[in-house]
Amino acid sequence: MLGDRLVLLGDLVNWVNGATGPALTFVLDQRLPRVLAALAAGAALAAAGCGVQSVCRNPWPNRACSASPRARASARSP
């Protein structure tokens, strides 16, 4: 969880145990719900994308569609 204030794993453990100062408590009280909402939204979009792919019976893209030049070169060669 990066931002203006770096929050380490130990800070999260102390926050859960209630052993942090008021500044860090405020930061985590404001930041944690937003991070969890972003993760939930990403998971929902991924699930929706997989659902659309399966309903449309659209196969996953092959290596030629990749943005990687190495993957495109290997897809062209036999």
C-alpha positions as CSV (number, residue, x, y, z in Angstrom):
1,M,0.0,0.0,0.0
2,L,2.0,2.9,-1.3
3,G,1.1,6.5,-1.2
4,D,2.4,9.7,0.4
5,R,3.0,7.6,3.5
6,L,4.7,4.2,3.1
7,V,2.9,1.5,5.1
8,L,4.8,-1.6,5.9
9,L,3.5,-5.0,6.8
10,G,4.4,-4.5,10.5
11,D,2.4,-1.3,10.5
12,L,-0.6,-3.3,9.3
13,V,-0.2,-5.8,12.1
14,N,0.1,-3.1,14.7
15,W,-3.0,-1.4,13.2
16,V,-5.0,-4.6,13.5
17,N,-3.8,-5.0,17.1
18,G,-4.7,-1.3,17.8
19,A,-1.1,-0.4,18.6
20,T,-0.6,2.5,16.1
21,G,-0.6,6.2,16.5
22,P,-3.4,8.5,15.4
23,A,-1.7,9.5,12.2
24,L,-1.2,6.0,10.9
25,T,-4.6,4.9,12.1
26,F,-6.1,7.8,10.0
27,V,-4.1,6.8,7.0
28,L,-5.1,3.2,7.2
29,D,-8.7,3.9,8.0
30,Q,-8.9,6.0,4.8
31,R,-6.7,3.9,2.5
32,L,-7.7,0.3,3.3
33,P,-11.3,0.5,2.1
34,R,-10.2,2.0,-1.2
35,V,-7.6,-0.7,-1.7
36,L,-10.1,-3.4,-1.0
37,A,-12.7,-1.8,-3.3
38,A,-10.1,-1.6,-6.1
39,L,-9.2,-5.3,-5.6
40,A,-12.9,-6.3,-5.6
41,A,-13.5,-4.2,-8.8
42,G,-10.6,-5.8,-10.5
43,A,-11.7,-9.3,-9.6
44,A,-15.3,-8.5,-10.8
45,L,-14.0,-7.2,-14.1
46,A,-11.8,-10.3,-14.5
47,A,-14.8,-12.6,-13.8
48,A,-17.0,-10.6,-16.2
49,G,-14.3,-10.9,-18.9
50,C,-14.0,-14.6,-18.5
51,G,-17.8,-14.9,-18.6
52,V,-18.1,-13.0,-21.8
53,Q,-15.2,-15.1,-23.3
54,S,-17.0,-18.3,-22.4
55,V,-20.5,-17.1,-23.6
56,C,-19.1,-15.9,-26.9
57,R,-16.9,-19.0,-27.2
58,N,-14.0,-16.8,-28.2
59,P,-10.7,-18.6,-27.8
60,W,-7.9,-17.1,-25.9
61,P,-5.6,-15.0,-28.1
62,N,-2.6,-16.8,-29.5
63,R,1.0,-15.6,-29.2
64,A,0.8,-13.6,-32.4
65,C,-1.6,-11.1,-30.6
66,S,1.0,-10.5,-27.9
67,A,2.7,-7.2,-27.6
68,S,6.0,-8.9,-27.1
69,P,8.3,-8.8,-30.2
70,R,9.8,-12.1,-29.1
71,A,6.4,-13.8,-28.9
72,R,5.4,-12.4,-32.3
73,A,8.6,-13.7,-33.9
74,S,8.1,-17.2,-32.4
75,A,4.5,-17.2,-33.7
76,R,5.6,-16.4,-37.2
77,S,8.4,-19.0,-37.4
78,P,7.3,-22.7,-38.0
